[in-house]
């Protein structure tokens, strides 16, 4: 390897938006991240569910009063 072309590998402090901090090694001195292993749903098992039932109900109410030809149904 050539001397002087590689960045310096140093201790790096990582700050997550959830408040978790930990140290690792990188060429950067500090890293700010939005999500980490302490708050990621895959690692914690706590999943955030989207209110899909509300969206389905809203869709049904919106298209309930349309005639069949406007809603895209084909006549046989």
mmCIF file of the N, C-alpha and C atoms, coordinates in Angstrom:
data_MODEL
# 
_entry.id   MODEL 
# 
loop_
_atom_site.group_PDB 
_atom_site.id 
_atom_site.type_symbol 
_atom_site.label_atom_id 
_atom_site.label_alt_id 
_atom_site.label_comp_id 
_atom_site.label_asym_id 
_atom_site.label_entity_id 
_atom_site.label_seq_id 
_atom_site.pdbx_PDB_ins_code 
_atom_site.Cartn_x 
_atom_site.Cartn_y 
_atom_site.Cartn_z 
_atom_site.occupancy 
_atom_site.B_iso_or_equiv 
_atom_site.pdbx_formal_charge 
_atom_site.auth_seq_id 
_atom_site.auth_comp_id 
_atom_site.auth_asym_id 
_atom_site.auth_atom_id 
_atom_site.pdbx_PDB_model_num 
ATOM 1   N N  . UNK A 1 1  ? 0.840   -1.189 0.000   1.00 0.00 ? 1  UNK A N  1 
ATOM 2   C CA . UNK A 1 1  ? 0.000   0.000  0.000   1.00 0.00 ? 1  UNK A CA 1 
ATOM 3   C C  . UNK A 1 1  ? 0.883   1.250  0.000   1.00 0.00 ? 1  UNK A C  1 
ATOM 4   N N  . UNK A 1 2  ? 0.400   2.266  -0.646  1.00 0.00 ? 2  UNK A N  1 
ATOM 5   C CA . UNK A 1 2  ? 1.142   3.517  -0.687  1.00 0.00 ? 2  UNK A CA 1 
ATOM 6   C C  . UNK A 1 2  ? 0.952   4.283  0.615   1.00 0.00 ? 2  UNK A C  1 
ATOM 7   N N  . UNK A 1 3  ? 1.988   4.964  1.035   1.00 0.00 ? 3  UNK A N  1 
ATOM 8   C CA . UNK A 1 3  ? 1.913   5.783  2.245   1.00 0.00 ? 3  UNK A CA 1 
ATOM 9   C C  . UNK A 1 3  ? 1.269   7.124  1.932   1.00 0.00 ? 3  UNK A C  1 
ATOM 10  N N  . UNK A 1 4  ? 0.452   7.616  2.875   1.00 0.00 ? 4  UNK A N  1 
ATOM 11  C CA . UNK A 1 4  ? -0.098  8.956  2.768   1.00 0.00 ? 4  UNK A CA 1 
ATOM 12  C C  . UNK A 1 4  ? -1.366  9.102  1.943   1.00 0.00 ? 4  UNK A C  1 
ATOM 13  N N  . UNK A 1 5  ? -1.892  8.030  1.353   1.00 0.00 ? 5  UNK A N  1 
ATOM 14  C CA . UNK A 1 5  ? -3.114  8.180  0.551   1.00 0.00 ? 5  UNK A CA 1 
ATOM 15  C C  . UNK A 1 5  ? -4.359  7.683  1.271   1.00 0.00 ? 5  UNK A C  1 
ATOM 16  N N  . UNK A 1 6  ? -4.205  6.966  2.373   1.00 0.00 ? 6  UNK A N  1 
ATOM 17  C CA . UNK A 1 6  ? -5.352  6.418  3.095   1.00 0.00 ? 6  UNK A CA 1 
ATOM 18  C C  . UNK A 1 6  ? -5.775  7.356  4.218   1.00 0.00 ? 6  UNK A C  1 
ATOM 19  N N  . UNK A 1 7  ? -7.101  7.503  4.447   1.00 0.00 ? 7  UNK A N  1 
ATOM 20  C CA . UNK A 1 7  ? -7.542  8.376  5.539   1.00 0.00 ? 7  UNK A CA 1 
ATOM 21  C C  . UNK A 1 7  ? -7.186  7.772  6.897   1.00 0.00 ? 7  UNK A C  1 
ATOM 22  N N  . UNK A 1 8  ? -7.112  8.622  7.884   1.00 0.00 ? 8  UNK A N  1 
ATOM 23  C CA . UNK A 1 8  ? -6.778  8.179  9.232   1.00 0.00 ? 8  UNK A CA 1 
ATOM 24  C C  . UNK A 1 8  ? -7.972  7.450  9.841   1.00 0.00 ? 8  UNK A C  1 
ATOM 25  N N  . UNK A 1 9  ? -7.743  6.269  10.354  1.00 0.00 ? 9  UNK A N  1 
ATOM 26  C CA . UNK A 1 9  ? -8.787  5.431  10.967  1.00 0.00 ? 9  UNK A CA 1 
ATOM 27  C C  . UNK A 1 9  ? -8.773  5.723  12.458  1.00 0.00 ? 9  UNK A C  1 
ATOM 28  N N  . UNK A 1 10 ? -9.857  6.319  12.976  1.00 0.00 ? 10 UNK A N  1 
ATOM 29  C CA . UNK A 1 10 ? -9.886  6.797  14.352  1.00 0.00 ? 10 UNK A CA 1 
ATOM 30  C C  . UNK A 1 10 ? -11.157 6.364  15.063  1.00 0.00 ? 10 UNK A C  1 
ATOM 31  N N  . UNK A 1 11 ? -11.220 6.611  16.351  1.00 0.00 ? 11 UNK A N  1 
ATOM 32  C CA . UNK A 1 11 ? -12.415 6.315  17.141  1.00 0.00 ? 11 UNK A CA 1 
ATOM 33  C C  . UNK A 1 11 ? -13.488 7.325  16.772  1.00 0.00 ? 11 UNK A C  1 
ATOM 34  N N  . UNK A 1 12 ? -14.711 6.826  16.538  1.00 0.00 ? 12 UNK A N  1 
ATOM 35  C CA . UNK A 1 12 ? -15.817 7.654  16.070  1.00 0.00 ? 12 UNK A CA 1 
ATOM 36  C C  . UNK A 1 12 ? -16.988 7.517  17.034  1.00 0.00 ? 12 UNK A C  1 
ATOM 37  N N  . UNK A 1 13 ? -17.626 8.612  17.372  1.00 0.00 ? 13 UNK A N  1 
ATOM 38  C CA . UNK A 1 13 ? -18.797 8.595  18.250  1.00 0.00 ? 13 UNK A CA 1 
ATOM 39  C C  . UNK A 1 13 ? -20.046 8.710  17.383  1.00 0.00 ? 13 UNK A C  1 
ATOM 40  N N  . UNK A 1 14 ? -20.983 7.750  17.515  1.00 0.00 ? 14 UNK A N  1 
ATOM 41  C CA . UNK A 1 14 ? -22.210 7.721  16.734  1.00 0.00 ? 14 UNK A CA 1 
ATOM 42  C C  . UNK A 1 14 ? -23.359 8.183  17.617  1.00 0.00 ? 14 UNK A C  1 
ATOM 43  N N  . UNK A 1 15 ? -24.131 9.163  17.133  1.00 0.00 ? 15 UNK A N  1 
ATOM 44  C CA . UNK A 1 15 ? -25.282 9.702  17.856  1.00 0.00 ? 15 UNK A CA 1 
ATOM 45  C C  . UNK A 1 15 ? -26.544 9.387  17.055  1.00 0.00 ? 15 UNK A C  1 
ATOM 46  N N  . UNK A 1 16 ? -27.510 8.699  17.681  1.00 0.00 ? 16 UNK A N  1 
ATOM 47  C CA . UNK A 1 16 ? -28.772 8.376  17.023  1.00 0.00 ? 16 UNK A CA 1 
ATOM 48  C C  . UNK A 1 16 ? -29.840 9.389  17.435  1.00 0.00 ? 16 UNK A C  1 
ATOM 49  N N  . UNK A 1 17 ? -30.874 9.526  16.625  1.00 0.00 ? 17 UNK A N  1 
ATOM 50  C CA . UNK A 1 17 ? -31.972 10.444 16.933  1.00 0.00 ? 17 UNK A CA 1 
ATOM 51  C C  . UNK A 1 17 ? -32.745 9.997  18.172  1.00 0.00 ? 17 UNK A C  1 
ATOM 52  N N  . UNK A 1 18 ? -32.705 8.702  18.502  1.00 0.00 ? 18 UNK A N  1 
ATOM 53  C CA . UNK A 1 18 ? -33.410 8.209  19.689  1.00 0.00 ? 18 UNK A CA 1 
ATOM 54  C C  . UNK A 1 18 ? -32.672 8.535  20.978  1.00 0.00 ? 18 UNK A C  1 
ATOM 55  N N  . UNK A 1 19 ? -31.439 9.025  20.879  1.00 0.00 ? 19 UNK A N  1 
ATOM 56  C CA . UNK A 1 19 ? -30.658 9.383  22.050  1.00 0.00 ? 19 UNK A CA 1 
ATOM 57  C C  . UNK A 1 19 ? -29.552 8.398  22.356  1.00 0.00 ? 19 UNK A C  1 
ATOM 58  N N  . UNK A 1 20 ? -29.500 7.293  21.670  1.00 0.00 ? 20 UNK A N  1 
ATOM 59  C CA . UNK A 1 20 ? -28.470 6.285  21.883  1.00 0.00 ? 20 UNK A CA 1 
ATOM 60  C C  . UNK A 1 20 ? -27.151 6.759  21.297  1.00 0.00 ? 20 UNK A C  1 
ATOM 61  N N  . UNK A 1 21 ? -26.060 6.542  22.034  1.00 0.00 ? 21 UNK A N  1 
ATOM 62  C CA . UNK A 1 21 ? -24.731 6.865  21.527  1.00 0.00 ? 21 UNK A CA 1 
ATOM 63  C C  . UNK A 1 21 ? -23.820 5.661  21.761  1.00 0.00 ? 21 UNK A C  1 
ATOM 64  N N  . UNK A 1 22 ? -22.906 5.459  20.843  1.00 0.00 ? 22 UNK A N  1 
ATOM 65  C CA . UNK A 1 22 ? -21.913 4.408  20.996  1.00 0.00 ? 22 UNK A CA 1 
ATOM 66  C C  . UNK A 1 22 ? -20.678 4.778  20.188  1.00 0.00 ? 22 UNK A C  1 
ATOM 67  N N  . UNK A 1 23 ? -19.591 4.074  20.464  1.00 0.00 ? 23 UNK A N  1 
ATOM 68  C CA . UNK A 1 23 ? -18.338 4.351  19.778  1.00 0.00 ? 23 UNK A CA 1 
ATOM 69  C C  . UNK A 1 23 ? -18.001 3.211  18.835  1.00 0.00 ? 23 UNK A C  1 
ATOM 70  N N  . UNK A 1 24 ? -17.440 3.581  17.704  1.00 0.00 ? 24 UNK A N  1 
ATOM 71  C CA . UNK A 1 24 ? -16.943 2.631  16.721  1.00 0.00 ? 24 UNK A CA 1 
ATOM 72  C C  . UNK A 1 24 ? -15.691 3.244  16.111  1.00 0.00 ? 24 UNK A C  1 
ATOM 73  N N  . UNK A 1 25 ? -15.214 2.675  15.045  1.00 0.00 ? 25 UNK A N  1 
ATOM 74  C CA . UNK A 1 25 ? -14.039 3.232  14.380  1.00 0.00 ? 25 UNK A CA 1 
ATOM 75  C C  . UNK A 1 25 ? -14.397 3.583  12.948  1.00 0.00 ? 25 UNK A C  1 
ATOM 76  N N  . UNK A 1 26 ? -13.923 4.730  12.492  1.00 0.00 ? 26 UNK A N  1 
ATOM 77  C CA . UNK A 1 26 ? -14.209 5.213  11.153  1.00 0.00 ? 26 UNK A CA 1 
ATOM 78  C C  . UNK A 1 26 ? -13.184 6.274  10.780  1.00 0.00 ? 26 UNK A C  1 
ATOM 79  N N  . UNK A 1 27 ? -13.242 6.738  9.542   1.00 0.00 ? 27 UNK A N  1 
ATOM 80  C CA . UNK A 1 27 ? -12.390 7.853  9.151   1.00 0.00 ? 27 UNK A CA 1 
ATOM 81  C C  . UNK A 1 27 ? -13.028 9.180  9.539   1.00 0.00 ? 27 UNK A C  1 
ATOM 82  N N  . UNK A 1 28 ? -14.319 9.143  9.969   1.00 0.00 ? 28 UNK A N  1 
ATOM 83  C CA . UNK A 1 28 ? -15.010 10.337 10.463  1.00 0.00 ? 28 UNK A CA 1 
ATOM 84  C C  . UNK A 1 28 ? -14.857 10.422 11.974  1.00 0.00 ? 28 UNK A C  1 
ATOM 85  N N  . UNK A 1 29 ? -14.952 11.611 12.527  1.00 0.00 ? 29 UNK A N  1 
ATOM 86  C CA . UNK A 1 29 ? -14.833 11.761 13.977  1.00 0.00 ? 29 UNK A CA 1 
ATOM 87  C C  . UNK A 1 29 ? -16.182 11.620 14.676  1.00 0.00 ? 29 UNK A C  1 
ATOM 88  N N  . UNK A 1 30 ? -17.295 11.927 13.965  1.00 0.00 ? 30 UNK A N  1 
ATOM 89  C CA . UNK A 1 30 ? -18.635 11.807 14.544  1.00 0.00 ? 30 UNK A CA 1 
ATOM 90  C C  . UNK A 1 30 ? -19.628 11.499 13.433  1.00 0.00 ? 30 UNK A C  1 
ATOM 91  N N  . UNK A 1 31 ? -20.624 10.683 13.758  1.00 0.00 ? 31 UNK A N  1 
ATOM 92  C CA . UNK A 1 31 ? -21.678 10.330 12.813  1.00 0.00 ? 31 UNK A CA 1 
ATOM 93  C C  . UNK A 1 31 ? -23.023 10.552 13.494  1.00 0.00 ? 31 UNK A C  1 
ATOM 94  N N  . UNK A 1 32 ? -23.953 11.222 12.813  1.00 0.00 ? 32 UNK A N  1 
ATOM 95  C CA . UNK A 1 32 ? -25.315 11.393 13.302  1.00 0.00 ? 32 UNK A CA 1 
ATOM 96  C C  . UNK A 1 32 ? -26.238 10.575 12.414  1.00 0.00 ? 32 UNK A C  1 
ATOM 97  N N  . UNK A 1 33 ? -27.061 9.708  13.032  1.00 0.00 ? 33 UNK A N  1 
ATOM 98  C CA . UNK A 1 33 ? -27.935 8.829  12.273  1.00 0.00 ? 33 UNK A CA 1 
ATOM 99  C C  . UNK A 1 33 ? -29.370 8.942  12.766  1.00 0.00 ? 33 UNK A C  1 
ATOM 100 N N  . UNK A 1 34 ? -30.322 8.549  11.930  1.00 0.00 ? 34 UNK A N  1 
ATOM 101 C CA . UNK A 1 34 ? -31.732 8.624  12.287  1.00 0.00 ? 34 UNK A CA 1 
ATOM 102 C C  . UNK A 1 34 ? -32.204 7.387  13.025  1.00 0.00 ? 34 UNK A C  1 
ATOM 103 N N  . UNK A 1 35 ? -31.593 6.247  12.760  1.00 0.00 ? 35 UNK A N  1 
ATOM 104 C CA . UNK A 1 35 ? -32.066 5.000  13.347  1.00 0.00 ? 35 UNK A CA 1 
ATOM 105 C C  . UNK A 1 35 ? -30.864 4.104  13.628  1.00 0.00 ? 35 UNK A C  1 
ATOM 106 N N  . UNK A 1 36 ? -30.934 3.370  14.735  1.00 0.00 ? 36 UNK A N  1 
ATOM 107 C CA . UNK A 1 36 ? -29.835 2.486  15.116  1.00 0.00 ? 36 UNK A CA 1 
ATOM 108 C C  . UNK A 1 36 ? -30.411 1.142  15.554  1.00 0.00 ? 36 UNK A C  1 
ATOM 109 N N  . UNK A 1 37 ? -29.558 0.248  15.988  1.00 0.00 ? 37 UNK A N  1 
ATOM 110 C CA . UNK A 1 37 ? -30.018 -1.081 16.395  1.00 0.00 ? 37 UNK A CA 1 
ATOM 111 C C  . UNK A 1 37 ? -30.850 -1.033 17.677  1.00 0.00 ? 37 UNK A C  1 
ATOM 112 N N  . UNK A 1 38 ? -30.741 0.034  18.458  1.00 0.00 ? 38 UNK A N  1 
ATOM 113 C CA . UNK A 1 38 ? -31.528 0.147  19.689  1.00 0.00 ? 38 UNK A CA 1 
ATOM 114 C C  . UNK A 1 38 ? -32.965 0.580  19.408  1.00 0.00 ? 38 UNK A C  1 
ATOM 115 N N  . UNK A 1 39 ? -33.217 1.229  18.266  1.00 0.00 ? 39 UNK A N  1 
ATOM 116 C CA . UNK A 1 39 ? -34.565 1.713  17.987  1.00 0.00 ? 39 UNK A CA 1 
ATOM 117 C C  . UNK A 1 39 ? -35.145 1.159  16.684  1.00 0.00 ? 39 UNK A C  1 
ATOM 118 N N  . UNK A 1 40 ? -34.387 0.368  15.935  1.00 0.00 ? 40 UNK A N  1 
ATOM 119 C CA . UNK A 1 40 ? -34.884 -0.189 14.673  1.00 0.00 ? 40 UNK A CA 1 
ATOM 120 C C  . UNK A 1 40 ? -35.891 -1.299 14.954  1.00 0.00 ? 40 UNK A C  1 
ATOM 121 N N  . UNK A 1 41 ? -37.059 -1.300 14.270  1.00 0.00 ? 41 UNK A N  1 
ATOM 122 C CA . UNK A 1 41 ? -38.093 -2.308 14.539  1.00 0.00 ? 41 UNK A CA 1 
ATOM 123 C C  . UNK A 1 41 ? -37.635 -3.746 14.304  1.00 0.00 ? 41 UNK A C  1 
ATOM 124 N N  . UNK A 1 42 ? -36.724 -3.985 13.396  1.00 0.00 ? 42 UNK A N  1 
ATOM 125 C CA . UNK A 1 42 ? -36.262 -5.343 13.127  1.00 0.00 ? 42 UNK A CA 1 
ATOM 126 C C  . UNK A 1 42 ? -35.532 -5.917 14.336  1.00 0.00 ? 42 UNK A C  1 
ATOM 127 N N  . UNK A 1 43 ? -34.734 -5.090 15.002  1.00 0.00 ? 43 UNK A N  1 
ATOM 128 C CA . UNK A 1 43 ? -33.944 -5.565 16.134  1.00 0.00 ? 43 UNK A CA 1 
ATOM 129 C C  . UNK A 1 43 ? -34.717 -5.519 17.445  1.00 0.00 ? 43 UNK A C  1 
ATOM 130 N N  . UNK A 1 44 ? -35.647 -4.588 17.600  1.00 0.00 ? 44 UNK A N  1 
ATOM 131 C CA . UNK A 1 44 ? -36.385 -4.456 18.857  1.00 0.00 ? 44 UNK A CA 1 
ATOM 132 C C  . UNK A 1 44 ? -37.636 -5.302 18.890  1.00 0.00 ? 44 UNK A C  1 
ATOM 133 N N  . UNK A 1 45 ? -38.200 -5.645 17.743  1.00 0.00 ? 45 UNK A N  1 
ATOM 134 C CA . UNK A 1 45 ? -39.431 -6.425 17.694  1.00 0.00 ? 45 UNK A CA 1 
ATOM 135 C C  . UNK A 1 45 ? -40.679 -5.567 17.810  1.00 0.00 ? 45 UNK A C  1 
ATOM 136 N N  . UNK A 1 46 ? -40.539 -4.279 18.033  1.00 0.00 ? 46 UNK A N  1 
ATOM 137 C CA . UNK A 1 46 ? -41.677 -3.367 18.135  1.00 0.00 ? 46 UNK A CA 1 
ATOM 138 C C  . UNK A 1 46 ? -41.924 -2.763 16.764  1.00 0.00 ? 46 UNK A C  1 
ATOM 139 N N  . UNK A 1 47 ? -42.997 -3.176 16.117  1.00 0.00 ? 47 UNK A N  1 
ATOM 140 C CA . UNK A 1 47 ? -43.298 -2.675 14.790  1.00 0.00 ? 47 UNK A CA 1 
ATOM 141 C C  . UNK A 1 47 ? -44.361 -1.589 14.869  1.00 0.00 ? 47 UNK A C  1 
ATOM 142 N N  . UNK A 1 48 ? -44.262 -0.614 13.985  1.00 0.00 ? 48 UNK A N  1 
ATOM 143 C CA . UNK A 1 48 ? -45.257 0.442  13.895  1.00 0.00 ? 48 UNK A CA 1 
ATOM 144 C C  . UNK A 1 48 ? -46.203 0.081  12.762  1.00 0.00 ? 48 UNK A C  1 
ATOM 145 N N  . UNK A 1 49 ? -47.463 -0.095 13.079  1.00 0.00 ? 49 UNK A N  1 
ATOM 146 C CA . UNK A 1 49 ? -48.441 -0.471 12.072  1.00 0.00 ? 49 UNK A CA 1 
ATOM 147 C C  . UNK A 1 49 ? -49.124 0.771  11.520  1.00 0.00 ? 49 UNK A C  1 
ATOM 148 N N  . UNK A 1 50 ? -49.291 0.794  10.227  1.00 0.00 ? 50 UNK A N  1 
ATOM 149 C CA . UNK A 1 50 ? -49.973 1.894  9.553   1.00 0.00 ? 50 UNK A CA 1 
ATOM 150 C C  . UNK A 1 50 ? -51.466 1.613  9.616   1.00 0.00 ? 50 UNK A C  1 
ATOM 151 N N  . UNK A 1 51 ? -52.266 2.652  9.742   1.00 0.00 ? 51 UNK A N  1 
ATOM 152 C CA . UNK A 1 51 ? -53.716 2.500  9.828   1.00 0.00 ? 51 UNK A CA 1 
ATOM 153 C C  . UNK A 1 51 ? -54.268 2.186  8.448   1.00 0.00 ? 51 UNK A C  1 
ATOM 154 N N  . UNK A 1 52 ? -54.079 0.962  8.009   1.00 0.00 ? 52 UNK A N  1 
ATOM 155 C CA . UNK A 1 52 ? -54.556 0.578  6.678   1.00 0.00 ? 52 UNK A CA 1 
ATOM 156 C C  . UNK A 1 52 ? -56.063 0.368  6.678   1.00 0.00 ? 52 UNK A C  1 
ATOM 157 N N  . UNK A 1 53 ? -56.646 0.012  7.813   1.00 0.00 ? 53 UNK A N  1 
ATOM 158 C CA . UNK A 1 53 ? -58.102 -0.179 7.872   1.00 0.00 ? 53 UNK A CA 1 
ATOM 159 C C  . UNK A 1 53 ? -58.818 1.136  7.591   1.00 0.00 ? 53 UNK A C  1 
ATOM 160 N N  . UNK A 1 54 ? -58.313 2.218  8.058   1.00 0.00 ? 54 UNK A N  1 
ATOM 161 C CA . UNK A 1 54 ? -58.909 3.519  7.795   1.00 0.00 ? 54 UNK A CA 1 
ATOM 162 C C  . UNK A 1 54 ? -58.835 3.884  6.321   1.00 0.00 ? 54 UNK A C  1 
ATOM 163 N N  . UNK A 1 55 ? -57.759 3.530  5.669   1.00 0.00 ? 55 UNK A N  1 
ATOM 164 C CA . UNK A 1 55 ? -57.618 3.826  4.246   1.00 0.00 ? 55 UNK A CA 1 
ATOM 165 C C  . UNK A 1 55 ? -58.572 2.978  3.415   1.00 0.00 ? 55 UNK A C  1 
ATOM 166 N N  . UNK A 1 56 ? -58.761 1.714  3.795   1.00 0.00 ? 56 UNK A N  1 
ATOM 167 C CA . UNK A 1 56 ? -59.673 0.835  3.073   1.00 0.00 ? 56 UNK A CA 1 
ATOM 168 C C  . UNK A 1 56 ? -61.105 1.330  3.228   1.00 0.00 ? 56 UNK A C  1 
ATOM 169 N N  . UNK A 1 57 ? -61.484 1.712  4.442   1.00 0.00 ? 57 UNK A N  1 
ATOM 170 C CA . UNK A 1 57 ? -62.835 2.229  4.671   1.00 0.00 ? 57 UNK A CA 1 
ATOM 171 C C  . UNK A 1 57 ? -63.079 3.512  3.880   1.00 0.00 ? 57 UNK A C  1 
ATOM 172 N N  . UNK A 1 58 ? -62.101 4.376  3.848   1.00 0.00 ? 58 UNK A N  1 
ATOM 173 C CA . UNK A 1 58 ? -62.233 5.624  3.095   1.00 0.00 ? 58 UNK A CA 1 
ATOM 174 C C  . UNK A 1 58 ? -62.383 5.330  1.600   1.00 0.00 ? 58 UNK A C  1 
ATOM 175 N N  . UNK A 1 59 ? -61.634 4.350  1.078   1.00 0.00 ? 59 UNK A N  1 
ATOM 176 C CA . UNK A 1 59 ? -61.754 3.959  -0.326  1.00 0.00 ? 59 UNK A CA 1 
ATOM 177 C C  . UNK A 1 59 ? -63.150 3.423  -0.623  1.00 0.00 ? 59 UNK A C  1 
ATOM 178 N N  . UNK A 1 60 ? -63.661 2.580  0.268   1.00 0.00 ? 60 UNK A N  1 
ATOM 179 C CA . UNK A 1 60 ? -65.000 2.002  0.051   1.00 0.00 ? 60 UNK A CA 1 
ATOM 180 C C  . UNK A 1 60 ? -66.085 3.071  0.102   1.00 0.00 ? 60 UNK A C  1 
ATOM 181 N N  . UNK A 1 61 ? -65.965 4.018  1.024   1.00 0.00 ? 61 UNK A N  1 
ATOM 182 C CA . UNK A 1 61 ? -66.951 5.097  1.090   1.00 0.00 ? 61 UNK A CA 1 
ATOM 183 C C  . UNK A 1 61 ? -66.899 5.976  -0.149  1.00 0.00 ? 61 UNK A C  1 
ATOM 184 N N  . UNK A 1 62 ? -65.709 6.218  -0.676  1.00 0.00 ? 62 UNK A N  1 
ATOM 185 C CA . UNK A 1 62 ? -65.550 7.075  -1.827  1.00 0.00 ? 62 UNK A CA 1 
ATOM 186 C C  . UNK A 1 62 ? -66.179 6.462  -3.080  1.00 0.00 ? 62 UNK A C  1 
ATOM 187 N N  . UNK A 1 63 ? -66.020 5.172  -3.264  1.00 0.00 ? 63 UNK A N  1 
ATOM 188 C CA . UNK A 1 63 ? -66.498 4.519  -4.473  1.00 0.00 ? 63 UNK A CA 1 
ATOM 189 C C  . UNK A 1 63 ? -67.786 3.725  -4.289  1.00 0.00 ? 63 UNK A C  1 
ATOM 190 N N  . UNK A 1 64 ? -68.441 3.836  -3.151  1.00 0.00 ? 64 UNK A N  1 
ATOM 191 C CA . UNK A 1 64 ? -69.671 3.091  -2.895  1.00 0.00 ? 64 UNK A CA 1 
ATOM 192 C C  . UNK A 1 64 ? -70.846 3.638  -3.694  1.00 0.00 ? 64 UNK A C  1 
ATOM 193 N N  . UNK A 1 65 ? -70.896 4.935  -3.952  1.00 0.00 ? 65 UNK A N  1 
ATOM 194 C CA . UNK A 1 65 ? -72.043 5.549  -4.600  1.00 0.00 ? 65 UNK A CA 1 
ATOM 195 C C  . UNK A 1 65 ? -71.876 5.714  -6.106  1.00 0.00 ? 65 UNK A C  1 
ATOM 196 N N  . UNK A 1 66 ? -70.765 5.283  -6.672  1.00 0.00 ? 66 UNK A N  1 
ATOM 197 C CA . UNK A 1 66 ? -70.564 5.406  -8.107  1.00 0.00 ? 66 UNK A CA 1 
ATOM 198 C C  . UNK A 1 66 ? -71.292 4.287  -8.852  1.00 0.00 ? 66 UNK A C  1 
ATOM 199 N N  . UNK A 1 67 ? -71.826 4.597  -10.029 1.00 0.00 ? 67 UNK A N  1 
ATOM 200 C CA . UNK A 1 67 ? -72.399 3.536  -10.859 1.00 0.00 ? 67 UNK A CA 1 
ATOM 201 C C  . UNK A 1 67 ? -71.324 2.554  -11.292 1.00 0.00 ? 67 UNK A C  1 
ATOM 202 N N  . UNK A 1 68 ? -71.722 1.352  -11.654 1.00 0.00 ? 68 UNK A N  1 
ATOM 203 C CA . UNK A 1 68 ? -70.766 0.297  -11.984 1.00 0.00 ? 68 UNK A CA 1 
ATOM 204 C C  . UNK A 1 68 ? -69.916 0.664  -13.188 1.00 0.00 ? 68 UNK A C  1 
ATOM 205 N N  . UNK A 1 69 ? -70.452 1.423  -14.157 1.00 0.00 ? 69 UNK A N  1 
ATOM 206 C CA . UNK A 1 69 ? -69.691 1.774  -15.355 1.00 0.00 ? 69 UNK A CA 1 
ATOM 207 C C  . UNK A 1 69 ? -68.598 2.782  -15.021 1.00 0.00 ? 69 UNK A C  1 
ATOM 208 N N  . UNK A 1 70 ? -68.815 3.670  -14.075 1.00 0.00 ? 70 UNK A N  1 
ATOM 209 C CA . UNK A 1 70 ? -67.794 4.642  -13.694 1.00 0.00 ? 70 UNK A CA 1 
ATOM 210 C C  . UNK A 1 70 ? -66.723 4.005  -12.827 1.00 0.00 ? 70 UNK A C  1 
ATOM 211 N N  . UNK A 1 71 ? -67.054 3.007  -12.063 1.00 0.00 ? 71 UNK A N  1 
ATOM 212 C CA . UNK A 1 71 ? -66.101 2.394  -11.159 1.00 0.00 ? 71 UNK A CA 1 
ATOM 213 C C  . UNK A 1 71 ? -65.134 1.465  -11.890 1.00 0.00 ? 71 UNK A C  1 
ATOM 214 N N  . UNK A 1 72 ? -65.347 1.247  -13.182 1.00 0.00 ? 72 UNK A N  1 
ATOM 215 C CA . UNK A 1 72 ? -64.422 0.436  -13.955 1.00 0.00 ? 72 UNK A CA 1 
ATOM 216 C C  . UNK A 1 72 ? -64.902 -0.986 -14.165 1.00 0.00 ? 72 UNK A C  1 
ATOM 217 N N  . UNK A 1 73 ? -66.095 -1.321 -13.739 1.00 0.00 ? 73 UNK A N  1 
ATOM 218 C CA . UNK A 1 73 ? -66.622 -2.670 -13.951 1.00 0.00 ? 73 UNK A CA 1 
ATOM 219 C C  . UNK A 1 73 ? -67.092 -2.808 -15.397 1.00 0.00 ? 73 UNK A C  1 
ATOM 220 N N  . UNK A 1 74 ? -66.830 -3.956 -15.973 1.00 0.00 ? 74 UNK A N  1 
ATOM 221 C CA . UNK A 1 74 ? -67.226 -4.212 -17.361 1.00 0.00 ? 74 UNK A CA 1 
ATOM 222 C C  . UNK A 1 74 ? -68.507 -5.053 -17.373 1.00 0.00 ? 74 UNK A C  1 
ATOM 223 N N  . UNK A 1 75 ? -69.368 -4.751 -18.343 1.00 0.00 ? 75 UNK A N  1 
ATOM 224 C CA . UNK A 1 75 ? -70.596 -5.551 -18.495 1.00 0.00 ? 75 UNK A CA 1 
ATOM 225 C C  . UNK A 1 75 ? -70.264 -6.754 -19.368 1.00 0.00 ? 75 UNK A C  1 
ATOM 226 N N  . UNK A 1 76 ? -70.853 -7.883 -19.011 1.00 0.00 ? 76 UNK A N  1 
ATOM 227 C CA . UNK A 1 76 ? -70.594 -9.126 -19.763 1.00 0.00 ? 76 UNK A CA 1 
ATOM 228 C C  . UNK A 1 76 ? -71.492 -9.237 -20.962 1.00 0.00 ? 76 UNK A C  1 
# 
